[in-house]
Amino acid sequence: MVYFKLPLLTQRSVFYTTLRPRTYRSTIHAPIQYHTEDPPSAKMSKKCTEAKGIHTDTAMIDVPIPGQQKRPRQTKINMFRKGGKHPSITPLSDFDVCVLGSEYRHSPKCVAVHTTNSSYLFNCSESVQRWMGGTFMRGKVTRLTDVFFTHKSWKNVGGFLGLLLMKKDATDNKTSCDIDVIDIPQMTVHGPPGVENVMSMKNLCLINNRFNLVKQEYTNGEYHDVNTSLTTTYVPFYHERCKELKGSAEMCAPDSDLPSPALKKQKVSDDEDMAVAYILKAKPIRGKMDIMKAVELGIPRGPYLAQLVMGETITLKDGRVIEPHEVVSNVDINPIIVIDCPTTDYIESMVSRPEFHNCQIEGDETMSPELIVHLSPLSVMEDPRYQEWMDRFHPTCQHLLVNESCTGILHSRIYENQARLNQLHDRIFPLLVGQQEEKNVTKKPTSALLSRNNVVRGRTNLQYVILPRSAQRFQSDKCVAVDNASYIKECAAQEGFVEELGHVKETLSKMPIVTGSDYPEVVFLGTGSSKPSTLRNVSGILLNISNSQSMVLDCGGGTIWQLSHLYGDRTDEVLRRIHAVFVSHMHYDHHGGLFGLIQARDEAFKAVGEEAKPVTILAPDIFGAVLDFYHDLAMPDIIHLPLESIGKYRTLYSRVLEDLSLKLINPVKVSHVFNTAPHGVTVVHNDGWKIVYSGDTQPCNSLVNAGYKCDLLIHEATMEDNLKQQARWTRHSTTSEAIDVGRKMQAKFTLLTHFSQRYCEVPVFSEKFTNSVGVAFDNMKVRLCDLPILPHFSQILPVMFTSGSERLRKRNKRRQKSSHLGMAGMSQS
């Protein structure tokens, strides 16, 4: 069921009413279920609606208003649109390929194919949820129906759960007031065996989305999508060890029935030994009718001509049968190929596939591709066998590279936000790597391959437009660029900003010179809650204890991207000094980036020829099931230290303390959703400093007692004070409650984080923001000696982010008005 909150225009309470979807196309027979959590007091609301005469069994909403007849509002329910009445002609009017990101500096490597009715996504890397929400792809998320995986690896599947959450949220947030189409929460997955197993993480991470997932097996050969009139051909190819075991790459498919001991042994690793390429072919588009030819054939005016144009065969009254191609010249659309060859060990099998031979010069002319998207690493593409395979395609074929040779600039607002904050303090808010480079969009070619005329390196939002037809196929008008000067100029143009900035600079200049140790240093890699936004990634904190010792407090998706764009070329050095990761609870936004971080850490050690020391994961006991799933994806060696029984493993616990020069790591049970095993933590150094991290919690005495007289309390502040009741429902804290916890704890300073994404720019400030309270931002670095500076930013931040502050003010005003109306209605009743 989909619930819509309907504010009545009279002095009545606000009711929740249910919309039951209706199907508008008789050709759809599959039962569709809508699953959404009931809003608070939903049962009571339903009874109220029935008592007030509001119908809940129809898509027509009729709210009776005294003295006024209101016209019923109708909500369209659009099921999967069929690909036109006549399947021989494609209904496509839009058809393009868009680059969402490359693998440069741990960016998500994936592309999207957009059509008139739906969108395809090829690979779903970690944090792709954030970038899709920040690009022009955002409005097309609800049309995303299919995800194609090229290879079973974390770099390809790591963002799939976040994507499902994003699509579900986009669907749930639709109402008849802001959009007239509600689509079906279903996703079709394509790829090698085992890629769909990532859905097993849904229950482990307590993701309640009840999503309908369909797997199309590559053994089917082809996938015909009536929604887009596209036919996708699966082209599997294999690691060379498959051929060694069975004598032929064709025989190493996991579904083979050969009763061979070698086969049984190989089945364990077939998922990792297979890659799948995709050939997308659209049906011809409707061309123009030859009127003179129609006259010669004696076709009368009227519906016959329309039927021929739509691709139907007609029979005239004299019995003659006329085929559409006799009078209509349809236009063929050349296919596109998406290929990802993981390593050079796959090249021999890839180049021998007959499906590719049919697309090359010696093959079928109608199957000659106009675009090949290469997700293969640059080192693989530089192999002579790979380049020889590329040369076999027609010279007019364009080759789009999406790999580490491309740019990593993903969304300009991230850099704009950092440029604004950098004006306040250049050490606390350092510029990101992309802002420090002179040429941040293009890079000089490093190989002959990149200098070819028909080779184009991908950039974020670079499009290759197939339909509508245009002379310029590659379009870069939506590509991301960084311009610090323009960001600062726009910021200065805001009313009152220059005066406030001068006041802040004057105040800071009068403060005593900041002296103290460079450590500990707290680096915020994510300060948002639930799901990432453009400006605030999900939870992630790097605690630098010394120049050779660090630990991570929670590790949401995209943590490694944040780290690499903050530290640049020093990223490997930072990764190698991480000894432990603390995971506060089971919610996905607190550990979705763990695998990517540990994998990058392992690669950092390999880059200097060293063997990686296993990192210790301090996490709830039930988190072991998640680690088992990661292990199936070839996760580097780790050590799991359960938080509930940390005292039982004294040897391991003592080793962690020694590695980090700590006196104490004390996990504290806090008050959050009970089945997530929520914990906070106190960290005490041998030098005496003490830092407390709350994790997700509502105010609780256990944390107050454990963190008594700490130097720094990092506490979640998900909600503003006006949403205290909502904070109770979700078991989070408001800003004032978090500040009160710090006061009771007698913390020297309280730093607020984990803000709801409604406060992605700046939270709501109140009189409780004293000189011992600060607000955290993504990519912010603070030492203990820097903390007194932060309160002086509380006056300028609302001015700097005027749009966000104004939006929050208007939202609060509407909420208060609605509350007054509700109270008035209750008093009258």
PyMOL commands that set and color helices and strands:
alter all, ss='L'
color gray80, all
select helices_A, chain A and resi 42-52+104-106+128-134+136-143+154-157+160-172+195-204+218-220+240-246+249-252+261-266+291-296+303-309+324-326+344-351+354-357+365-367+378-381+384-391+412-422+433-436+448-451+484-492+497-510+559-576+588-590+594-607+621-632+646-648+650-660+674-676+701-706+721-730+735-745+757-759+784-793+796-800+802-828
alter helices_A, ss='H'
color red, helices_A
select strands_A, chain A and resi 2-6+15-19+60-61+73-74+95-101+110-115+119-122+144-148+186-191+212-217+222-225+230-238+274-282+285-289+314-315+321-322+328-331+336-339+371-374+398-401+455-457+463-467+474-475+521-526+540-546+549-555+578-582+615-619+638-642+662-669+679-685+690-693+712-716+750-753+773-775+780-783
alter strands_A, ss='S'
color yellow, strands_A
deselect
rebuild
show_as cartoon
